[in-house]
Amino acid sequence: MTLPSDAGSAPLPQAGAQALEVADPYKLYGGRHLDPHTADGPDFAVKVMAILRLLNKRKVLIVAVTVAVFALGTLRTLMTTPQFTSTLRLQIDRNVAKIVEGGNLTPVEGTDTEFLRTQYELLLSRSLAKRVAALAGLVDDPEFFRPQSLSVIAVIKKLLRSGEASTPTSKRELMATAAAIVQENVSVKPIPGSRLVDISYSDASAARSQKIAAAYADAFIASNLDKRFEANAYAKKFLEDQIKQLKLRLEQSEKTMLAFAEKEQIVSIGESSSIAEADLANSSAALGNITSERIKNEQLWKQVANSSAFDFPQFLSSNGIDTLRVKRNDLVSTYQQKLQTFKPSYPLMLQIKNEISEVDRQLSAEAKSIRASLKNAYESSLSQEHEMTARVVKLRGDVLDFQKRSIEYNILKREVDTNRQLYNGLLQRYKEVDIAGGAGSNNVFVVDSANLPGVPSSPRLLKSMLLSLFIGFGASIGLAYLLENFDDVIDSVDEAEDVTGLATLGVIPLVSTEIGVQASLRDARSPLSEAYRSLCTSLQFSTPRGMPRSLFVTSAGAQEGKSVSSIAIAQHFVRLGLKVLLVDADMRNPSLHKYISADCSVGLSSYLSGACELATAIQKTDTGGLAFMPSGHLPPNAADLLGSPHLLSLLSDSQEVFDLVIIDGPPVLGIADALLLSNAAEGTVFAIGSGVARVGAVRSALRRLELSKCPVIGIVVTKFDAKAAGYGYGYSYGYGYGTSALSYGVSASSGDQAAPTLPGPA
């Protein structure tokens, strides 16, 4: 087959004619490739740039929302009635000075923090607000009930009720409304680290705000006193009832105890003893004394009972025996003296001897008398001991019997004692409460009285404007972020890479309609030409073997710039001196013949169906080195034709003559044509129209290509508007050509269906 062009050929920068292995350093759908120095993800600078791009992209929305909220906030501030705030300071002590011990019956709270927190909540309670409204006479003040700010809801309710007959409001309802207004406009601010608290009230009238603030102090103090009086009164009544009941119980228990004691003949003479117990104790003590006396007398008797000696203490202590012993000693001494002179038979000696015998007789009689007295004392002690022992035994039995009978008596007695103690305690408590109830002590004091405000406290115009500006800006940022997350249109290179997980081969700028695609492609130094030149350079290094011999260009949907990209790629390689065959493989909606201004009657469909030869289906173009094969007549079975072996024959035969075959195919979604063409080509370039392609469509298309084992080289982002994507003027291509005032494909006529004349080789 001969080439339908006279242009020479140049070698293609790749080796061999076999199918090339696609270099895919990125895993499909697996996320973007991370720099080894930032393996944990984008660094801080990348995040900041992403935020700045979001702000630039949504700047119109951000400015609009910010201005709207700022205007509404400022308008509301200007329409709000000025408010005057009056403040007073109270001191709230936890403990009240007691008149008597135990006289304060107010419940004792836990800690100081809990107590003060309770007081603050009481200051904001509805009951205190009603009391303040009553003290300040707000029910009779019509000005108090007038709305102080514009309320849309109130206006709507007023309009809805305009046709209804107005009914007079009762005083009870007015009081509830006044209390609600008071609650809404009062504020309580504790002073940290103290028992002081500031109460502030805001109102449209300075005098009324002062009056209501002062009424708050009076109402709170009165409420505190009332609470104490109510507690004392309740306690007094409660104690009266309890005292009456205890008195009756005490009388009844005493009567029961006395009746039982009378029945059982129980007489108590002390705290815990009876007559029988007292007798037993006395008898036991007497028995001990008698026993001791008996033992003593027994010992004395046993010493002298069988002894004739007179050296016992019992004899020595007797004056008679002592006298007789002295007399006998004198007689014995005289007898011995006389015995030296006279004989024992001498009458004087006999007389002395008789006197000695008489003294001995008297000593014996005296000793006998002492023995008899000791014996009598012993026998008397023994008799008393026996009698007292018998009495103790009898009394012990009586006491045991008494104790058995007094068990129930003791129970009744303890009940009487308990009732008497309770009665005395409650009676004492009642007297203390009665005294403390009239004391009227208070724990709340006014430190600073309510002041008369001279200037309004709100609204503060500058503060409100700044707050509105801040809220508007924050809301606009949040709305922009929300819209960005819900927006599934791919409009940036980073997003395209994140969605596809593929490398970006090129970024094609959006060209303005005034310049047009034709003029931009004709100018070799235009941003569009530079972008396609960069794309073609990436294609030359897209596989380990260089540029694929056959290249298929497709996209997820229509109007994504794949046809213009196919022509631009072909033009670039023709300029490099290669022989290029451009094939329009979109047999359902062909458009390349409009760009080439060629006849579409015979083409790819004719060759695949066997109606003509390959040379017949290929046409010459005005560009040397570039041949064109149109789609031909639209067949009813395009997928069947592409699935035939003629497609592989077309590529094989064409590569014998042409250095490069570029196939402009249909979109991937909806039809199987793109899958068949991509599988037959050595490499596939996936075009993504910035601002046109959607995330779901792109992922579905790439998933179909992956399942069909199609060699996807990478992606090319077309129609890229840096300003719309949030890059401003900082995103450039090639040798630094910016993207300001660039556009292409902004309308259907400038996209796949536009028909500019191809420029000649540069």
C-alpha positions in Angstrom: 0.0 0.0 0.0 1.2 3.5 -0.8 0.9 6.5 1.3 -1.6 9.0 -0.1 0.8 11.9 0.5 4.1 13.0 -1.0 5.7 13.9 2.3 8.7 12.1 3.4 9.0 10.1 6.6 11.0 10.4 9.7 11.7 7.6 12.1 9.4 7.4 15.1 11.3 7.7 18.4 10.6 4.1 19.6 11.9 0.6 19.0 10.0 -2.2 17.2 6.5 -2.5 15.9 5.2 -4.8 18.7 2.7 -3.6 21.2 4.4 -1.5 23.8 4.3 -2.1 27.5 2.5 0.8 29.2 4.4 2.4 32.0 1.9 3.1 34.7 3.7 4.3 37.9 0.3 5.2 39.4 -2.2 2.6 40.5 -5.6 3.0 38.9 -8.1 4.5 41.4 -5.5 4.1 44.1 -4.8 7.8 44.8 -2.1 10.2 43.8 1.5 9.4 44.0 3.2 10.9 47.0 6.5 12.5 47.1 9.0 10.4 49.1 9.9 13.4 51.2 6.2 13.8 52.1 5.1 10.2 52.5 2.5 11.1 55.0 0.5 13.3 52.5 0.5 16.9 51.4 2.4 19.2 53.6 1.2 22.5 55.1 2.1 24.5 52.1 0.0 22.3 49.9 -3.0 22.5 52.2 -2.7 26.3 52.3 -2.6 26.5 48.5 -5.7 24.3 48.4 -7.5 26.6 50.7 -6.4 29.6 48.7 -7.6 28.0 45.5 -11.0 27.3 47.1 -11.3 30.9 48.2 -10.4 32.1 44.7 -12.7 29.7 43.1 -15.7 30.6 45.2 -14.9 34.2 45.7 -18.1 35.4 44.2 -20.2 33.2 46.5 -18.0 34.2 49.5 -18.3 37.9 48.8 -22.1 37.7 48.1 -22.9 35.8 51.3 -20.6 38.0 53.4 -22.1 41.2 52.1 -25.6 39.9 52.5 -25.1 38.8 56.1 -23.2 42.0 56.8 -26.1 44.1 55.4 -28.7 42.2 57.3 -26.8 42.4 60.5 -26.2 46.1 60.1 -29.9 46.7 59.2 -31.1 44.8 62.2 -28.7 46.8 64.4 -30.0 50.1 63.0 -33.6 49.0 63.5 -33.1 47.9 67.1 -34.3 50.1 69.9 -31.4 51.4 72.1 -31.2 49.6 75.4 -30.1 51.1 78.8 -28.6 48.7 81.3 -28.7 49.3 85.1 -26.5 47.2 87.4 -26.5 46.6 91.1 -24.2 44.4 93.2 -25.3 42.0 95.9 -23.4 40.1 98.6 -24.7 36.6 99.2 -23.4 35.0 102.4 -23.8 31.3 102.9 -24.4 31.2 106.7 -26.9 33.3 108.6 -26.2 34.7 112.1 -28.0 32.4 114.5 -29.9 33.9 117.5 -29.8 30.6 119.4 -27.9 27.4 118.6 -30.0 25.3 116.2 -32.4 28.2 115.6 -31.9 28.3 111.8 -34.0 25.8 110.0 -32.9 26.6 106.5 -31.5 23.5 104.9 -27.7 23.4 104.7 -26.4 23.0 101.2 -23.2 21.1 100.3 -20.3 23.3 99.2 -20.0 27.0 98.6 -20.0 26.5 94.9 -23.3 24.6 95.0 -24.9 27.1 97.3 -23.9 30.1 95.1 -24.9 28.3 91.9 -28.3 27.7 93.5 -28.7 31.4 94.4 -27.8 32.4 90.8 -30.5 30.1 89.4 -33.0 31.5 91.9 -32.2 35.0 90.7 -33.1 33.9 87.2 -36.2 32.0 88.2 -39.7 32.8 86.9 -41.2 33.2 90.4 -38.7 35.9 91.3 -39.4 37.6 87.9 -43.1 37.7 88.8 -42.3 39.2 92.1 -40.1 41.8 90.5 -42.9 42.6 88.0 -45.3 43.1 90.9 -42.9 45.3 92.9 -42.1 47.5 89.9 -45.8 47.8 88.8 -45.0 46.7 85.3 -48.5 45.4 84.6 -49.8 49.0 84.7 -47.1 50.3 82.4 -48.2 49.9 78.7 -44.8 51.2 77.4 -43.2 48.1 79.0 -45.0 45.7 76.7 -44.2 47.4 73.4 -41.7 45.5 71.2 -38.2 46.9 71.4 -36.8 45.3 68.2 -38.1 44.3 64.8 -39.4 40.7 64.7 -40.5 39.1 61.5 -42.4 36.4 63.3 -44.2 38.9 65.4 -45.2 40.9 62.3 -46.5 37.7 60.6 -48.5 36.8 63.7 -50.0 40.3 63.8 -51.0 40.1 60.2 -52.6 36.7 60.7 -54.6 38.0 63.7 -55.5 41.3 62.1 -59.0 40.0 61.2 -59.7 38.5 64.7 -61.5 40.5 67.3 -59.1 41.8 70.0 -59.9 40.4 73.4 -58.9 42.2 76.6 -55.9 40.5 78.3 -56.4 39.4 81.9 -54.1 40.7 84.6 -52.8 37.2 85.2 -51.7 36.9 81.6 -50.2 40.4 81.7 -48.2 39.3 84.8 -47.0 36.2 83.0 -45.9 38.2 80.0 -44.2 40.8 82.1 -42.3 38.1 84.0 -41.2 36.6 80.7 -39.9 39.9 79.5 -38.1 40.5 82.8 -36.5 37.0 82.6 -35.4 37.7 79.0 -33.7 41.0 79.8 -32.0 40.3 83.1 -28.5 38.9 83.4 -26.6 37.6 86.4 -22.8 37.9 86.5 -20.9 36.4 89.5 -17.6 38.0 90.5 -15.0 35.2 90.4 -13.5 34.3 93.7 -16.0 36.2 95.9 -19.6 36.1 97.1 -20.5 39.2 95.1 -22.8 39.1 92.1 -23.9 41.8 89.6 -27.5 41.9 88.5 -28.0 43.8 85.2 -31.3 44.7 83.6 -31.7 46.2 80.1 -34.7 48.3 79.0 -35.5 51.0 76.4 -36.1 53.4 79.3 -33.1 54.3 81.6 -35.4 55.0 84.6 -37.4 51.8 84.2 -34.2 49.8 83.9 -33.0 51.3 87.2 -36.4 50.7 88.9 -36.5 47.0 87.8 -32.9 46.4 88.9 -33.6 47.9 92.3 -36.8 45.8 92.5 -34.7 42.7 91.9 -32.6 43.3 95.0 -35.8 44.0 97.1 -37.6 41.0 95.7 -34.6 38.7 96.3 -34.1 39.8 99.9 -37.8 39.5 100.6 -38.0 36.1 99.0 -35.1 35.0 101.2 -36.8 36.2 104.3 -40.1 34.7 103.3 -38.4 31.4 102.7 -36.9 31.5 106.2 -40.2 32.5 107.9 -42.0 29.8 106.0 -39.4 27.3 107.0 -39.7 28.4 110.7 -43.5 28.3 110.6 -43.6 24.9 109.0 -41.0 23.6 111.6 -43.0 25.1 114.4 -46.2 23.5 113.3 -44.5 20.2 112.7 -42.9 20.3 116.1 -46.2 21.1 117.8 -47.7 18.0 116.2 -44.8 15.8 117.1 -44.8 17.1 120.7 -48.5 16.3 121.1 -48.0 12.8 119.8 -44.9 12.2 122.0 -46.7 13.5 125.1 -49.5 11.0 124.6 -47.0 8.2 123.9 -45.1 9.2 127.1 -48.2 9.2 129.3 -49.4 5.9 127.9 -46.0 4.2 128.3 -45.7 5.5 132.0 -49.2 4.2 132.8 -48.4 0.8 131.3 -45.1 0.6 133.3 -46.7 1.5 136.6 -49.6 -1.0 136.1 -47.1 -3.8 135.4 -45.0 -2.8 138.4 -48.0 -2.8 140.7 -49.1 -6.2 139.3 -45.7 -7.8 139.8 -44.9 -6.0 143.1 -41.8 -4.4 141.6 -40.5 -1.4 143.7 -37.6 0.4 142.3 -35.5 2.5 144.8 -32.8 3.8 142.4 -31.8 4.1 138.8 -31.2 0.4 138.3 -32.0 -1.4 141.6 -35.0 -2.8 143.6 -35.6 -3.6 147.3 -34.7 -7.2 146.9 -31.5 -6.3 145.1 -30.6 -3.8 147.8 -31.3 -6.4 150.6 -29.2 -8.9 148.8 -26.3 -6.4 148.4 -26.5 -5.5 152.1 -26.8 -9.1 153.3 -23.9 -10.1 151.1 -21.8 -7.4 152.6 -22.8 -8.3 156.2 -22.1 -12.0 155.5 -18.7 -11.1 154.4 -18.0 -9.2 157.6 -19.5 -12.0 159.8 -17.4 -14.6 158.0 -14.3 -12.6 158.6 -15.2 -12.3 162.3 -15.9 -16.0 162.6 -12.5 -16.9 161.0 -10.8 -14.6 163.4 -12.5 -16.0 166.5 -11.9 -19.5 165.3 -8.2 -18.9 165.1 -8.1 -17.4 168.6 -10.0 -20.3 170.1 -7.9 -22.9 168.4 -4.7 -21.3 169.8 -5.7 -21.5 173.4 -8.1 -24.5 173.4 -5.6 -27.3 174.2 -2.7 -25.2 175.6 -1.8 -24.6 179.3 0.8 -22.0 178.6 0.2 -18.4 179.5 2.4 -16.9 176.7 -0.5 -16.4 174.2 -1.6 -12.9 173.4 -5.0 -13.6 174.8 -3.5 -14.3 178.3 -0.9 -11.6 178.1 -3.4 -9.0 177.4 -5.4 -9.9 180.6 -4.7 -7.6 183.7 -5.8 -10.3 186.2 -3.4 -12.9 184.9 -0.7 -10.4 184.7 -1.2 -9.5 188.4 -1.4 -13.1 189.5 1.8 -13.9 187.5 3.7 -11.1 189.2 2.4 -12.2 192.6 3.4 -15.8 192.0 6.9 -14.8 190.8 7.3 -12.8 194.0 6.2 -15.8 196.1 8.5 -18.2 194.3 11.4 -15.8 194.8 10.7 -15.5 198.5 10.3 -19.3 198.9 13.7 -19.8 197.3 15.3 -17.3 199.5 13.7 -18.8 202.6 14.6 -22.2 201.5 18.2 -21.5 202.2 17.4 -20.7 205.8 14.4 -22.9 206.5 13.4 -26.3 205.6 10.5 -27.0 203.4 8.5 -28.3 206.4 9.0 -25.2 208.3 5.6 -23.5 208.8 6.6 -20.3 207.2 7.7 -22.3 204.1 4.5 -24.3 204.0 2.6 -21.0 204.2 4.5 -19.6 201.3 3.9 -22.8 199.4 0.2 -22.7 200.0 0.1 -19.2 198.8 1.8 -20.2 195.6 -0.7 -23.0 195.1 -3.6 -20.6 195.6 -2.1 -18.2 193.0 -1.7 -21.2 190.5 -5.4 -22.1 191.2 -6.4 -18.5 190.4 -4.3 -18.5 187.2 -6.0 -21.7 186.1 -9.4 -20.3 186.8 -8.6 -17.1 185.0 -7.2 -19.0 181.9 -10.3 -21.2 181.9 -12.5 -18.1 181.9 -10.6 -16.6 178.9 -10.9 -19.9 177.0 -14.6 -20.0 177.6 -15.1 -16.4 176.4 -13.1 -17.1 173.2 -15.1 -20.3 172.6 -18.3 -18.4 173.1 -17.2 -15.7 170.7 -16.3 -18.3 168.0 -19.6 -20.2 168.5 -21.5 -16.9 168.3 -19.8 -15.9 165.0 -20.4 -19.3 163.5 -24.1 -19.1 164.4 -24.4 -15.7 162.9 -22.6 -16.9 159.7 -25.0 -19.7 159.3 -28.0 -17.5 159.7 -26.6 -14.8 157.3 -25.7 -17.5 154.7 -29.3 -18.8 154.8 -30.6 -15.2 154.4 -28.3 -14.5 151.4 -29.4 -17.7 149.8 -33.0 -16.8 150.3 -32.5 -13.2 149.0 -30.6 -14.5 146.0 -33.6 -16.6 145.0 -35.8 -13.6 145.5 -33.6 -11.4 143.3 -33.6 -14.0 140.5 -37.3 -14.2 140.7 -37.5 -10.4 140.6 -35.2 -10.2 137.6 -37.3 -12.7 135.7 -40.4 -10.7 136.5 -38.7 -7.3 135.7 -37.6 -8.2 132.1 -40.8 -6.8 130.6 -40.7 -4.0 133.3 -37.3 -2.9 132.0 -38.6 -2.9 128.4 -41.4 -0.7 129.5 -39.0 1.5 131.5 -36.7 2.0 128.5 -39.6 3.0 126.3 -40.6 5.5 128.9 -37.1 6.9 129.1 -36.8 7.1 125.3 -40.2 8.9 125.0 -39.2 11.3 127.8 -35.9 12.1 126.0 -37.6 12.7 122.7 -40.2 14.8 124.3 -37.7 17.0 126.1 -35.6 17.4 122.9 -38.5 18.4 120.8 -39.8 20.8 123.5 -36.4 22.5 123.6 -36.2 22.6 119.8 -39.7 24.1 119.7 -38.7 26.9 122.1 -35.5 27.7 120.0 -37.5 27.8 116.8 -40.1 30.1 118.4 -37.3 32.5 119.4 -35.4 32.3 116.1 -38.6 32.7 114.0 -39.0 36.3 115.0 -35.3 37.3 114.5 -35.6 38.0 110.8 -31.9 37.7 110.0 -30.9 37.8 106.4 -27.8 36.7 104.4 -28.3 39.0 101.3 -26.9 42.5 101.3 -26.9 45.3 98.7 -23.3 46.4 98.1 -24.0 48.9 95.3 -27.5 50.2 94.5 -28.9 50.2 91.0 -27.4 53.1 88.9 -29.2 55.3 86.4 -27.6 54.6 83.0 -26.7 57.7 81.0 -25.8 56.2 77.7 -27.3 53.1 75.9 -25.5 49.8 76.4 -26.7 48.3 73.2 -26.8 48.1 70.3 -23.1 48.8 69.5 -23.0 49.6 65.8 -19.3 48.9 65.3 -19.3 45.7 67.2 -22.5 44.5 65.5 -21.0 45.3 62.1 -17.8 43.5 62.8 -19.7 40.5 64.2 -22.0 40.4 61.2 -18.9 40.6 58.9 -17.3 37.8 60.8 -20.4 35.6 60.8 -21.0 36.3 57.1 -17.5 35.4 56.2 -17.5 32.2 58.3 -20.9 31.2 56.8 -19.7 31.9 53.3 -16.5 29.8 53.9 -18.6 26.9 55.2 -21.0 27.2 52.3 -18.2 27.2 49.8 -16.6 24.2 51.5 -20.0 22.4 51.5 -20.6 23.1 47.8 -17.0 22.1 47.0 -17.5 18.7 48.7 -20.9 18.1 47.0 -19.6 19.4 43.6 -18.6 16.3 41.6 -17.5 18.3 38.5 -13.7 18.0 37.9 -12.3 21.4 37.4 -8.7 21.1 38.5 -5.6 19.0 37.7 -5.2 17.9 41.3 -8.8 16.7 41.4 -8.4 14.9 38.1 -5.3 13.0 39.4 -7.0 12.2 42.7 -10.1 10.8 41.0 -8.2 8.8 38.3 -5.0 7.9 40.0 -3.2 8.4 36.7 -0.4 10.8 35.7 -1.4 14.0 33.9 0.3 14.0 30.5 -0.9 17.5 29.7 -3.1 20.4 30.7 -4.9 22.1 27.8 -6.0 25.7 28.5 -9.4 27.2 27.7 -9.1 29.6 24.8 -11.4 32.6 24.5 -13.9 32.6 21.7 -12.4 35.8 20.3 -9.1 34.1 19.6 -10.5 30.7 18.6 -8.9 27.3 18.3 -7.8 27.8 14.7 -5.7 30.9 15.4 -4.3 29.4 18.6 -3.2 26.2 16.9 -1.7 28.2 13.9 0.4 30.2 16.3 3.2 27.9 17.5 4.0 30.1 20.5 0.4 30.4 21.7 -0.5 28.8 25.1 -2.6 26.2 23.4 0.2 25.1 21.0 2.6 25.1 24.0 0.2 23.0 26.0 -0.2 20.4 23.2 3.6 20.5 22.6 4.1 19.6 26.3 1.5 16.8 25.9 3.2 15.3 22.9 6.5 15.4 24.8 5.0 13.5 27.6 3.7 11.0 25.1 7.1 10.3 23.8 8.2 9.2 27.3 4.9 7.6 28.3 6.1 4.0 28.0 9.5 2.2 28.5 9.9 2.0 24.7 8.9 5.5 24.0 6.0 6.8 21.9 3.2 4.2 21.1 2.8 3.4 17.4 -0.9 3.5 17.7 -2.6 6.0 20.1 -6.3 6.0 21.0 -7.9 9.3 22.4 -11.2 9.0 24.3 -13.1 10.4 27.2 -15.9 9.5 29.6 -18.5 11.7 27.7 -19.0 14.0 24.8 -17.8 17.6 24.5 -14.5 17.0 26.4 -12.1 18.1 23.6 -10.8 14.7 22.5 -11.3 15.5 18.7 -9.3 18.8 18.9 -6.7 17.0 21.0 -6.4 14.2 18.3 -5.8 16.8 15.6 -3.4 18.8 17.7 -1.3 15.7 18.5 -1.3 14.6 14.9 -0.2 18.2 13.8 2.6 18.2 16.3 4.1 14.9 15.2 3.7 15.9 11.5 5.8 19.0 12.3 8.4 16.6 13.7 8.6 14.9 10.3 6.6 11.8 11.1 4.0 10.2 8.8 0.7 10.3 10.8 -2.6 8.7 10.1 -5.6 10.3 11.8 -8.6 8.0 12.1 -12.1 9.1 13.0 -13.4 6.0 14.8 -16.5 7.6 16.1 -19.0 5.9 13.8 -22.0 7.1 15.8 -21.3 10.9 15.9 -18.3 11.7 13.7 -16.8 15.2 13.7 -13.2 15.0 12.4 -14.3 15.3 8.8 -15.7 18.8 9.7 -12.3 19.8 11.0 -10.5 18.4 8.0 -13.2 19.5 5.5 -13.1 16.0 4.0 -15.7 13.7 2.4 -17.2 11.2 4.9 -18.9 8.9 2.4 -16.1 6.3 2.4 -14.0 5.6 5.5 -13.5 3.3 8.4 -16.9 1.7 8.3 -16.4 0.9 4.6 -13.0 -0.8 5.3 -14.2 -2.7 8.3 -17.3 -4.0 6.4 -15.1 -5.0 3.5 -16.6 -2.6 1.0 -13.3 -1.0 0.1 -9.5 -1.4 0.4 -7.4 0.5 3.0 -5.9 2.9 0.5 -9.4 3.8 -0.7 -10.5 4.7 2.8 -7.6 7.0 3.5 -7.6 10.5 2.2 -5.0 13.1 1.7 -5.0 16.4 3.6 -3.6 19.9 3.1 -1.0 19.2 5.7 1.9 17.2 4.4 2.6 14.0 6.2 -0.9 13.8 7.6 -3.4 11.3 6.2 -7.0 11.1 7.3 -9.5 8.2 7.5 -13.1 9.4 8.1 -15.7 7.3 9.8 -17.6 6.6 6.6 -21.3 6.0 6.6 -22.9 5.5 10.0 -23.4 1.7 10.3 -26.2 0.1 12.3 -23.6 -2.2 14.0 -20.6 -0.2 14.8 -19.5 -2.4 17.7 -19.7 -5.5 15.6 -17.5 -3.9 12.9 -14.9 -2.8 15.5 -14.9 -6.3 17.0 -13.9 -7.8 13.7 -10.3 -8.8 12.8 -10.2 -6.0 10.2 -9.5 -3.5 12.9 -6.2 -5.2 13.8 -5.4 -5.6 10.1 -6.0 -1.8 9.7 -3.5 -1.0 12.5 -1.0 -3.6 11.4 -1.0 -2.5 7.7 -1.1 1.2 8.6 2.0 0.9 10.8 3.9 -0.5 7.8 3.4 2.8 6.0 2.8 5.4 8.8 5.0 6.2 11.8 2.0 6.9 14.0 -1.7 6.1 14.0 -3.9 8.4 16.0 -7.5 7.2 16.6 -10.2 9.7 17.6 -12.8 7.4 19.3 -16.2 7.8 20.8 -16.9 8.3 24.6 -16.4 5.2 26.8 -19.8 5.3 28.7 -22.9 3.9 27.1 -21.3 2.0 24.2 -18.6 -0.7 23.7 -16.8 1.0 20.8 -14.2 2.7 22.9 -13.3 -0.5 24.7 -12.7 -2.3 21.5 -10.6 0.5 20.0 -8.6 1.0 23.2 -7.8 -2.7 23.5 -6.5 -2.7 19.9 -4.3 0.4 20.3 -0.9 0.3 22.0 -1.8 3.2 24.2 -4.9 5.2 25.3 -5.0 8.8 26.3 -8.0 9.7 28.5 -9.3 13.2 28.0 -11.1 15.0 30.9 -12.9 18.2 30.2 -12.4 20.6 33.0 -15.7 21.9 34.3 -17.5 19.3 32.1 -16.5 15.8 33.3 -18.0 14.4 36.5 -16.3 12.2 39.1 -18.7 9.3 38.8 -18.6 9.3 35.0 -14.8 9.4 34.9 -14.4 6.6 37.5 -17.0 4.4 35.7 -15.2 5.0 32.3 -11.8 4.1 33.7 -13.2 1.1 35.5 -14.6 -0.2 32.2 -11.2 0.4 30.5 -9.4 -1.4 33.4 -11.7 -4.4 33.2 -11.1 -4.6 29.5 -7.3 -4.6 30.0 -6.9 -1.4 28.0 -3.5 0.2 28.2 -4.3 3.7 29.6 -1.2 5.8 29.5 -2.5 8.8 31.4 -4.9 11.7 31.3 -5.1 15.0 29.6 -7.1 17.8 31.2 -8.7 19.9 28.5 -10.6 23.2 28.6 -8.8 24.1 31.8 -9.7 27.5 33.2 -7.2 28.4 35.9 -9.3 31.3 37.2 -12.4 29.1 37.5 -10.4 26.4 39.2 -9.2 28.8 41.8 -5.6 29.1 40.5 -5.9 32.8 39.5 -3.1 33.8 37.2 -0.5 31.6 38.8 -1.0 28.5 36.8 1.2 28.4 33.6 2.2 26.0 30.9 5.2 25.2 28.9 7.7 28.0 29.0 5.7 30.1 31.4 2.8 31.2 29.2 -0.1 32.2 31.4 -3.7 31.4 30.9 -5.3 34.8 31.2 -7.8 35.5 28.5 -7.5 31.9 27.2 -10.5 29.7 26.3 -11.5 27.0 24.0 -14.5 24.9 23.7 -16.7 27.2 25.7 -19.7 26.4 23.5 -20.8 23.5 21.4 -19.6 25.2 18.3 -16.1 25.6 19.6 -15.9 22.0 20.8 -16.0 18.7 19.0 -18.4 20.0 16.5 -16.5 23.1 15.5 -14.8 23.0 12.0 -11.8 25.2 11.8 -9.2 24.8 9.0 -6.1 22.9 10.1 -3.0 25.0 10.0 -0.1 24.0 7.9 3.1 22.7 9.4 5.2 25.2 11.2 
